[in-house]
Amino acid sequence: MATTRENGSLYTNIQNNIATIEFGHPASNSFPGELLARLTKELLSVGSNNDVSVIVLKSEGEKAFCAGASFDELVAVSNLNEGKQFFSGFANVINAMRTCGKLIVGRIQGKTVGGGVGIAAACDYVLATESASIKLSEFTIGIGPFVIEPAVSRKIGVSGTAELTLDATSWKNAYWAKEKGLYAKVLENQKELDKEIDILTSKLASYNPMALAEMKKALWKGTENWSALLEARAAVSGELVLSDFTKKALSKFTK
């Protein structure tokens, strides 16, 4: 059942060396800051658990995978410090996914926007359904996907990121995302998706955990500067959200 909690929900279930982390929020699985902080902490905690070989990251319900950051919190940003803090939420999650030491399989069951695309991109292997379209609509409100850009570009290249960002009002379908390398496989429906995830994670959990951990390091080689990079990007976005342009754009959505 979908959560009705204002700050969202986060549950972890560990079975057969597979940790399933599930997040949820009544507003299309969007992320208030508190939920992003909890997810960051959970990823690092599970990442250091010797009983876990692989992580599955998923969201609640049948519809959207993730609608990005909390719109209400974005609108409420009133100074540079708050702005940087707001955008640091996704920076911290992506860095936790990068450094947690465990391979992460993403389960994308539906539409994904903004920061949610960054989370999908920071997974090591992603399985999705045909309804898992993606969009980066940040330009439409006067900001840009600066915090998540390194993660997205790492997966789909600069040209893919440019296409996604500059065409800010269009959805790209799951097959576009697969062709670009964001998704490894696209399944017909959630039943098929879960079956495929079970098969894959069972195999991964049977492999040498040390080999999996070394592979995680190898896959993320060259991203060692991301702690500083994503923090700097959060500051850029924090400044933009205070601009007159963005304030006007946001006011149209809140009326």
C-alpha positions as CSV (number, residue, x, y, z in Angstrom):
1,M,0.0,0.0,0.0
2,A,1.3,3.5,-0.9
3,T,2.4,5.7,2.0
4,T,0.4,8.7,3.1
5,R,3.2,10.1,5.3
6,E,4.1,13.7,4.6
7,N,7.8,13.0,4.8
8,G,7.6,9.8,2.9
9,S,8.6,6.2,3.8
10,L,11.7,4.1,3.6
11,Y,11.9,0.4,4.2
12,T,14.8,-2.1,3.9
13,N,14.3,-5.8,3.6
14,I,17.3,-8.2,3.6
15,Q,16.9,-11.7,2.4
16,N,19.4,-14.2,0.9
17,N,22.1,-11.5,0.8
18,I,19.9,-9.1,-1.2
19,A,18.9,-5.8,0.4
20,T,15.8,-4.3,-1.1
21,I,15.5,-0.6,-0.2
22,E,12.0,0.9,-1.0
23,F,11.1,4.6,-0.8
24,G,7.7,6.1,-1.2
25,H,5.9,9.5,-1.0
26,P,2.3,10.4,-1.7
27,A,3.3,13.0,-4.3
28,S,4.4,10.6,-7.0
29,N,7.3,9.3,-5.0
30,S,9.0,12.7,-4.9
31,F,11.7,13.4,-2.3
32,P,11.5,15.9,0.6
33,G,14.9,16.7,2.1
34,E,14.3,14.4,5.2
35,L,13.7,11.4,3.0
36,L,16.8,12.1,0.9
37,A,18.8,12.3,4.1
38,R,17.3,9.0,5.3
39,L,18.0,7.3,2.0
40,T,21.7,8.5,2.0
41,K,22.2,7.1,5.5
42,E,20.5,3.8,4.7
43,L,22.6,3.3,1.5
44,L,25.8,3.8,3.5
45,S,24.5,1.5,6.3
46,V,23.5,-1.3,4.0
47,G,26.7,-0.8,2.0
48,S,28.7,-1.7,5.1
49,N,26.6,-4.8,6.0
50,N,28.6,-8.0,5.4
51,D,25.3,-9.9,5.0
52,V,24.5,-7.9,1.9
53,S,25.9,-8.7,-1.6
54,V,23.7,-6.6,-3.7
55,I,21.1,-3.8,-3.3
56,V,17.8,-3.4,-5.1
57,L,16.5,0.2,-5.1
58,K,12.8,0.6,-5.8
59,S,9.9,2.9,-5.1
60,E,6.3,2.2,-4.0
61,G,3.2,1.7,-6.1
62,E,2.3,1.0,-9.7
63,K,2.8,4.5,-11.2
64,A,5.7,7.0,-11.0
65,F,9.1,5.7,-10.0
66,C,10.2,9.2,-8.8
67,A,9.0,12.8,-9.5
68,G,12.3,14.3,-8.3
69,A,12.7,16.8,-5.4
70,S,9.8,18.1,-3.3
71,F,8.2,21.0,-5.2
72,D,6.9,22.6,-1.9
73,E,10.4,22.7,-0.5
74,L,11.8,24.1,-3.7
75,V,9.3,27.0,-3.6
76,A,10.2,27.6,0.1
77,V,13.9,28.2,-0.6
78,S,14.6,31.8,0.6
79,N,18.4,32.2,0.7
80,L,21.7,30.8,-0.7
81,N,22.3,28.5,2.2
82,E,18.9,26.9,2.0
83,G,19.2,26.6,-1.8
84,K,22.5,24.8,-1.5
85,Q,21.2,22.5,1.2
86,F,18.0,21.7,-0.8
87,F,20.1,20.7,-3.9
88,S,22.6,18.8,-1.8
89,G,20.0,16.2,-1.0
90,F,20.3,14.4,-4.3
91,A,24.1,15.1,-4.4
92,N,24.4,13.1,-1.1
93,V,22.2,10.2,-2.4
94,I,24.2,9.9,-5.6
95,N,27.5,10.0,-3.7
96,A,26.2,7.4,-1.3
97,M,25.2,5.2,-4.2
98,R,28.7,5.7,-5.7
99,T,30.6,4.9,-2.5
100,C,28.5,2.4,-0.6
101,G,30.6,-0.5,-1.8
102,K,27.7,-2.6,-3.1
103,L,26.3,-3.0,-6.6
104,I,22.9,-1.4,-7.0
105,V,20.1,-2.7,-9.2
106,G,17.5,-0.1,-10.0
107,R,13.8,-1.2,-10.5
108,I,12.1,1.5,-12.5
109,Q,8.4,0.8,-12.9
110,G,7.1,4.1,-14.2
111,K,7.7,7.7,-15.2
112,T,10.8,9.4,-13.8
113,V,11.6,13.1,-13.6
114,G,14.5,15.3,-12.6
115,G,16.4,14.0,-9.6
116,G,14.7,10.6,-10.1
117,V,16.6,10.3,-13.5
118,G,19.8,11.0,-11.5
119,I,19.0,8.2,-9.1
120,A,18.4,5.8,-12.0
121,A,21.7,6.9,-13.6
122,A,23.6,6.2,-10.4
123,C,22.4,2.6,-10.2
124,D,24.9,0.1,-11.6
125,Y,22.3,-1.9,-13.5
126,V,18.7,-0.8,-14.3
127,L,15.7,-2.8,-15.2
128,A,12.6,-0.9,-16.3
129,T,9.1,-1.4,-17.7
130,E,7.8,0.0,-21.0
131,S,6.0,2.8,-19.1
132,A,9.3,4.1,-17.5
133,S,9.6,7.3,-19.6
134,I,12.0,10.0,-18.4
135,K,12.1,13.8,-18.5
136,L,14.5,16.5,-17.3
137,S,12.2,19.6,-17.1
138,E,14.4,21.8,-15.0
139,F,14.9,24.5,-17.7
140,T,11.1,25.1,-17.6
141,I,11.4,26.6,-14.1
142,G,14.6,28.5,-14.7
143,I,17.1,26.0,-13.1
144,G,19.0,23.0,-14.6
145,P,19.9,19.4,-13.7
146,F,23.4,20.4,-12.6
147,V,23.7,18.1,-9.6
148,I,22.6,15.0,-11.4
149,E,24.4,15.8,-14.7
150,P,27.6,14.0,-13.9
151,A,25.7,10.8,-13.1
152,V,23.4,11.1,-16.2
153,S,26.3,12.0,-18.6
154,R,28.3,9.1,-17.3
155,K,25.5,6.7,-18.4
156,I,24.1,8.3,-21.5
157,G,26.9,10.6,-22.7
158,V,27.0,14.3,-23.2
159,S,24.8,14.2,-26.3
160,G,22.1,12.1,-24.6
161,T,22.1,14.5,-21.6
162,A,21.9,17.5,-24.0
163,E,19.0,16.0,-25.8
164,L,17.2,15.2,-22.5
165,T,17.9,18.6,-20.9
166,L,17.4,21.0,-23.9
167,D,14.1,19.3,-25.0
168,A,12.8,20.0,-21.5
169,T,9.1,19.6,-22.2
170,S,9.3,16.2,-23.9
171,W,9.2,12.7,-22.4
172,K,11.7,10.2,-23.8
173,N,10.4,6.6,-23.7
174,A,11.9,3.6,-22.0
175,Y,13.4,2.3,-25.3
176,W,15.2,5.6,-25.9
177,A,16.6,5.3,-22.4
178,K,17.7,1.7,-23.1
179,E,19.3,2.7,-26.5
180,K,21.3,5.4,-24.7
181,G,22.5,3.0,-22.0
182,L,20.4,4.2,-19.0
183,Y,18.4,1.0,-18.9
184,A,19.9,-2.5,-19.4
185,K,16.5,-4.1,-20.1
186,V,13.0,-3.0,-20.7
187,L,10.2,-5.4,-19.6
188,E,6.6,-5.5,-20.7
189,N,5.0,-5.0,-17.2
190,Q,5.8,-5.0,-13.5
191,K,5.3,-8.8,-13.2
192,E,7.9,-9.4,-15.8
193,L,10.1,-6.8,-14.2
194,D,10.1,-8.4,-10.8
195,K,10.7,-11.8,-12.3
196,E,13.8,-10.6,-14.1
197,I,15.0,-8.7,-11.0
198,D,14.7,-11.9,-8.9
199,I,16.7,-14.0,-11.4
200,L,19.4,-11.3,-11.8
201,T,19.9,-10.6,-8.1
202,S,19.8,-14.3,-7.1
203,K,22.7,-14.8,-9.5
204,L,24.6,-11.8,-8.3
205,A,24.2,-12.9,-4.6
206,S,25.7,-16.2,-5.5
207,Y,29.0,-14.6,-6.8
208,N,32.1,-13.8,-4.7
209,P,31.2,-10.7,-2.7
210,M,34.8,-9.5,-2.9
211,A,34.7,-9.7,-6.7
212,L,31.4,-7.7,-6.7
213,A,32.9,-5.1,-4.4
214,E,36.0,-4.8,-6.7
215,M,33.8,-4.5,-9.7
216,K,31.8,-1.7,-8.0
217,K,35.1,0.2,-7.6
218,A,36.1,-0.4,-11.2
219,L,32.8,0.8,-12.6
220,W,33.1,4.1,-10.7
221,K,36.8,4.8,-11.4
222,G,37.3,8.4,-12.3
223,T,34.5,9.8,-10.1
224,E,36.7,10.3,-7.0
225,N,36.1,14.1,-7.2
226,W,32.3,13.9,-7.1
227,S,32.0,14.8,-3.4
228,A,33.3,18.3,-4.2
229,L,31.9,18.5,-7.7
230,L,28.3,17.7,-6.7
231,E,28.5,20.1,-3.8
232,A,29.6,22.9,-6.1
233,R,26.8,22.0,-8.5
234,A,24.3,22.2,-5.6
235,A,25.6,25.8,-4.9
236,V,25.0,26.7,-8.6
237,S,21.4,25.4,-8.5
238,G,20.9,27.1,-5.1
239,E,21.8,30.4,-6.6
240,L,19.6,29.9,-9.7
241,V,16.5,29.1,-7.7
242,L,16.7,32.5,-6.1
243,S,16.8,34.3,-9.4
244,D,13.8,36.5,-10.5
245,F,13.3,34.3,-13.5
246,T,12.9,31.2,-11.4
247,K,10.7,32.9,-8.8
248,K,8.3,34.1,-11.6
249,A,8.3,30.6,-13.2
250,L,7.6,28.9,-9.9
251,S,4.8,31.3,-9.0
252,K,2.9,30.2,-12.2
253,F,2.9,26.7,-10.9
254,T,1.8,27.6,-7.4
255,K,-1.1,29.7,-8.4
